[in-house]
Amino acid sequence: MDLRQTYRARWRVDHSLFALLAVAVALSVGGCDSGGPTVTPTPIAGTRDHPREVNIIAREYAFAPPIVDLIPDETVLIHVVNAGLDVHEAVIGDMAVQDAWEVAEAAVAGAPPGPTPLVSVPPGQAGLRVVVQSGQRVDVLWTVPDATIPLIVGCHIPGHWAKGMQVPVQFVGP
């Protein structure tokens, strides 16, 4: 076989592979639903006997999901997972609760690294506070209050709130 015949044979093989790849891509794209984004169904409210599980993942310096869906008066089993390297917390409460924790934890801003120092807020402004070490998960059973006051999930380890570590709670369902 001379050089021209080798080149033609190679060209046929390369183009055949390209054609097969094009068909495979067309079939995979054609099978995709192009009807737009799907809507997450409204969750079913949890009860004390069967709480609904809610995951909140903390990392430097954000929470996932970007909005936490809760149903007023439901019971939830909250899994707070620290996927970051720093200690984090999830404080769930209204803005007054968030402000109280921000002030309380600002007093320990110079504390050495490690477990968060013991801090407290005035009674009635505690909200729900879950402190989680790096790589750990803490589970808490909690009954969601009624939907009269907007709630926020925030981290008040010194500097974290200011870096944007906060997400809103969206009340859904009944």
ZAFIDREN-166706 format. One line per 3 residues: number of its first residue (from 1); their letters; for each residue x, y, z of N, C-alpha, C. Coordinates in pm, whole numbers, plus 50000, padded with zeros to 5 digits. Layout:
<pts>
NUM	A	X/Y/Z/X/Y/Z/X/Y/Z; ...
</pts>
This chain:
<pts>
1	MDL	50085/49883/50000/50000/50000/50000/50090/50124/50000; 50063/50215/49907/50145/50336/49905/50090/50438/50006; 50155/50549/50018/50122/50652/50116/49983/50710/50093
4	RQT	49943/50728/49963/49810/50781/49933/49701/50684/49977; 49718/50558/49957/49618/50458/49997/49607/50453/50149; 49719/50462/50219/49717/50462/50366/49642/50584/50417
7	YRA	49667/50699/50358/49600/50822/50398/49450/50812/50376; 49407/50761/50259/49263/50747/50229/49196/50650/50327; 49261/50541/50358/49204/50443/50451/49191/50505/50590
10	RWR	49290/50577/50632/49286/50643/50764/49175/50749/50766; 49160/50825/50655/49058/50928/50645/48919/50866/50659; 48895/50751/50595/48766/50682/50605/48738/50639/50748
13	VDH	48838/50586/50817/48821/50541/50957/48791/50660/51046; 48868/50769/51033/48846/50887/51115/48706/50944/51093; 48662/50954/50970/48530/51009/50940/48418/50915/50985
16	SLF	48442/50786/50980/48343/50690/51029/48326/50705/51180; 48437/50719/51253/48429/50740/51397/48358/50871/51429; 48388/50976/51352/48323/51105/51372/48173/51092/51349
19	ALL	48134/51021/51245/47991/51002/51215/47922/50926/51328; 47986/50822/51380/47928/50747/51492/47913/50835/51616; 48014/50916/51643/48008/51007/51756/47894/51107/51738
22	AVA	47878/51160/51618/47771/51256/51591/47634/51193/51613; 47617/51070/51571/47489/50999/51591/47464/50977/51739; 47567/50937/51813/47551/50914/51957/47512/51042/52030
25	VAL	47574/51152/51996/47541/51280/52058/47398/51319/52023; 47360/51304/51898/47224/51339/51855/47120/51257/51930; 47147/51129/51948/47052/51042/52019/47042/51082/52166
28	SVG	47155/51114/52229/47150/51149/52371/47083/51284/52392; 47107/51380/52304/47043/51510/52316/46895/51498/52283; 46862/51419/52184/46722/51402/52145/46638/51339/52254
31	GCD	46701/51262/52341/46628/51197/52449/46606/51286/52569; 46670/51404/52570/46655/51496/52683/46522/51568/52674; 46464/51596/52790/46340/51672/52795/46374/51819/52782
34	SGG	46323/51885/52683/46351/52027/52665/46231/52111/52707; 46147/52058/52794/46027/52128/52837/46053/52231/52945; 46177/52266/52973/46209/52366/53074/46236/52301/53208
37	PTV	46265/52383/53308/46300/52328/53439/46180/52263/53506; 46208/52159/53582/46102/52094/53657/46081/52165/53788; 45963/52157/53842/45929/52221/53967/45934/52117/54078
40	TPT	46001/52153/54187/46005/52064/54302/45868/52062/54367; 45814/51944/54393/45681/51939/54453/45682/51996/54595; 45568/52049/54638/45555/52099/54774/45576/51983/54871
43	PIA	45661/52002/54972/45686/51893/55065/45563/51862/55151; 45559/51742/55202/45452/51700/55293/45499/51729/55435; 45415/51794/55513/45452/51835/55649/45489/51715/55735
46	GTR	45598/51732/55810/45641/51629/55903/45560/51635/56032; 45553/51522/56099/45485/51512/56228/45586/51464/56332; 45546/51466/56459/45636/51420/56564/45672/51273/56542
49	DHP	45576/51192/56499/45603/51049/56475/45679/51026/56345; 45659/51113/56249/45725/51100/56118/45776/51237/56072; 45886/51283/56134/45936/51415/56095/45990/51415/55953
52	REV	45977/51529/55888/46035/51546/55755/46183/51580/55773; 46268/51520/55693/46412/51545/55704/46451/51664/55617; 46529/51754/55677/46576/51875/55610/46728/51881/55627
55	NII	46799/51893/55517/46945/51903/55519/46988/52047/55505; 47081/52090/55591/47145/52220/55579/47295/52193/55581; 47361/52230/55472/47505/52204/55459/47578/52337/55471
58	ARE	47674/52342/55563/47754/52462/55586/47895/52441/55534; 47948/52544/55473/48090/52545/55431/48133/52690/55426; 48258/52715/55403/48309/52852/55400/48256/52924/55277
61	YAF	48188/53023/55284/48106/53088/55383/47966/53094/55328; 47903/52979/55317/47771/52968/55257/47697/52847/55311; 47567/52849/55291/47482/52734/55321/47424/52679/55191
64	APP	47394/52553/55192/47316/52490/55085/47203/52415/55153; 47084/52425/55103/47040/52492/54982/47036/52644/55002; 47019/52719/54892/47018/52865/54903/46891/52920/54967
67	IVD	46788/52839/54976/46663/52872/55047/46618/52745/55118; 46583/52756/55246/46536/52641/55322/46384/52645/55326; 46320/52541/55271/46174/52532/55269/46124/52464/55396
70	LIP	46036/52533/55468/45975/52477/55589/45825/52501/55584; 45752/52416/55653/45607/52428/55662/45573/52471/55804; 45494/52577/55822/45459/52621/55957/45400/52508/56041
73	DET	45445/52499/56165/45396/52404/56265/45432/52258/56237; 45515/52229/56138/45556/52092/56114/45673/52055/56205; 45697/51926/56220/45813/51878/56292/45914/51829/56189
76	VLI	46037/51876/56202/46142/51839/56108/46260/51779/56184; 46331/51692/56117/46459/51641/56167/46563/51712/56081; 46629/51810/56142/46727/51889/56069/46863/51822/56081
79	HVV	46926/51799/55966/47063/51747/55961/47151/51865/55923; 47231/51915/56016/47326/52022/55986/47461/51955/55963; 47511/51968/55841/47637/51904/55801/47741/52013/55779
82	NAG	47858/51998/55842/47966/52093/55820/48061/52033/55717; 48051/52082/55595/48137/52036/55486/48257/52127/55469; 48278/52217/55564/48389/52310/55557/48500/52272/55652
85	LDV	48599/52358/55660/48714/52336/55749/48698/52407/55882; 48623/52519/55884/48600/52595/56008/48481/52537/56083; 48474/52566/56213/48353/52536/56288/48244/52627/56234
88	HEA	48122/52576/56220/48008/52655/56173/47890/52630/56265; 47789/52710/56248/47664/52692/56321/47549/52729/56229; 47433/52678/56263/47310/52717/56195/47218/52772/56302
91	VIG	47196/52901/56298/47103/52966/56389/46978/52995/56307; 46865/52940/56351/46739/52964/56280/46653/53054/56368; 46616/53168/56313/46534/53262/56387/46509/53386/56304
94	DMA	46432/53477/56361/46403/53602/56291/46524/53695/56300; 46511/53816/56249/46624/53908/56246/46668/53948/56387; 46574/53957/56482/46611/53990/56620/46700/53880/56679
97	VQD	46668/53755/56649/46750/53641/56694/46889/53649/56630; 46893/53676/56499/47022/53685/56429/47106/53798/56487; 47045/53913/56514/47118/54026/56572/47172/53991/56710
100	AWE	47091/53922/56792/47135/53884/56927/47256/53792/56921; 47255/53693/56831/47370/53602/56821/47492/53673/56763; 47472/53766/56672/47585/53839/56615/47655/53921/56724
103	VAE	47578/53987/56811/47636/54065/56921/47704/53973/57022; 47638/53864/57058/47694/53772/57158/47826/53711/57111; 47833/53673/56984/47953/53607/56936/48063/53705/56896
106	AAV	48028/53832/56877/48131/53932/56848/48226/53947/56967; 48175/53920/57088/48256/53931/57209/48369/53829/57214; 48360/53722/57135/48463/53617/57137/48543/53616/57007
109	AGA	48544/53727/56937/48610/53733/56806/48758/53700/56812; 48826/53727/56923/48969/53699/56932/49002/53563/56990; 48900/53479/57012/48924/53347/57074/49011/53261/56982
112	PPG	49092/53174/57041/49176/53086/56958/49092/52989/56877; 49147/52934/56768/49072/52836/56689/49034/52716/56774; 48930/52650/56733/48883/52532/56805/48735/52543/56830
115	PTP	48687/52472/56931/48543/52477/56959/48499/52620/56989; 48380/52652/56945/48328/52786/56969/48312/52808/57120; 48354/52925/57169/48340/52953/57312/48193/52957/57352
118	LVS	48167/52935/57480/48032/52938/57532/47980/53081/57529; 47873/53103/57458/47809/53234/57450/47659/53213/57469; 47590/53319/57507/47445/53307/57522/47380/53439/57483
121	VPP	47250/53432/57464/47171/53549/57429/47057/53558/57530; 46989/53674/57534/46878/53688/57628/46768/53583/57604; 46702/53538/57711/46592/53442/57694/46488/53496/57595
124	GQA	46431/53408/57516/46330/53448/57419/46389/53492/57286; 46522/53504/57279/46585/53543/57153/46683/53437/57105; 46673/53318/57157/46771/53215/57123/46747/53154/56986
127	GLR	46622/53139/56945/46596/53067/56820/46645/52924/56835; 46685/52864/56725/46745/52730/56728/46890/52746/56686; 46983/52699/56768/47126/52711/56737/47189/52573/56739
130	VVV	47255/52538/56627/47322/52410/56615/47467/52438/56575; 47563/52402/56661/47705/52421/56634/47762/52290/56584; 47837/52297/56473/47888/52175/56409/48037/52191/56379
133	QSG	48115/52096/56425/48259/52095/56397/48283/52050/56253; 48400/52080/56202/48437/52042/56065/48421/51891/56044; 48352/51855/55937/48335/51714/55901/48227/51642/55979
136	QRV	48156/51710/56067/48053/51645/56147/47913/51678/56099; 47818/51597/56148/47676/51621/56125/47607/51618/56260; 47520/51715/56284/47440/51718/56407/47294/51717/56365
139	DVL	47216/51629/56428/47074/51615/56398/46992/51674/56513; 46888/51750/56477/46802/51813/56576/46657/51798/56534; 46573/51752/56625/46429/51745/56602/46371/51879/56645
142	WTV	46294/51945/56557/46247/52081/56583/46108/52100/56525; 46023/52170/56601/45891/52207/56550/45900/52350/56499; 45866/52369/56373/45874/52499/56307/45767/52590/56364
145	PDA	45802/52715/56397/45699/52808/56445/45603/52848/56332; 45497/52920/56369/45404/52965/56265/45474/53065/56174; 45411/53097/56064/45474/53176/55958/45452/53326/55972
148	TIP	45434/53377/56094/45406/53520/56108/45532/53606/56099; 45650/53549/56124/45774/53625/56121/45871/53558/56024; 45932/53634/55933/46031/53575/55843/46150/53518/55921
151	LIV	46193/53399/55883/46307/53335/55948/46428/53333/55855; 46545/53325/55917/46672/53320/55846/46756/53211/55910; 46840/53146/55830/46942/53056/55884/47074/53132/55871
154	GCH	47146/53148/55984/47269/53224/55980/47378/53160/56062; 47502/53196/56031/47618/53153/56109/47682/53277/56168; 47702/53275/56300/47756/53392/56369/47892/53367/56430
157	IPG	47960/53260/56387/48099/53246/56424/48164/53376/56375; 48246/53443/56456/48293/53576/56419/48341/53586/56274; 48278/53680/56202/48312/53708/56064/48229/53635/55960
160	HWA	48164/53526/55998/48092/53444/55900/47966/53513/55847; 47887/53575/55935/47766/53645/55892/47803/53758/55794; 47908/53833/55828/47950/53944/55742/47998/53896/55605
163	KGM	48045/53772/55597/48089/53717/55469/47973/53655/55390; 47850/53673/55441/47733/53628/55367/47681/53492/55405; 47719/53439/55519/47676/53305/55557/47536/53312/55619
166	QVP	47437/53326/55531/47297/53338/55572/47208/53303/55453; 47099/53236/55481/47000/53204/55378/46861/53221/55437; 46764/53258/55352/46628/53276/55402/46554/53143/55416
169	VQF	46454/53145/55504/46360/53035/55515/46237/53076/55435; 46189/52984/55354/46066/53009/55278/45958/52917/55333; 45848/52978/55376/45737/52897/55424/45656/52847/55305
172	VGP	45634/52718/55302/45560/52654/55192/45447/52571/55252; 45359/52528/55167/45251/52439/55213/45141/52512/55283; 45073/52439/55372/44953/52496/55437/44978/52620/55516
</pts>
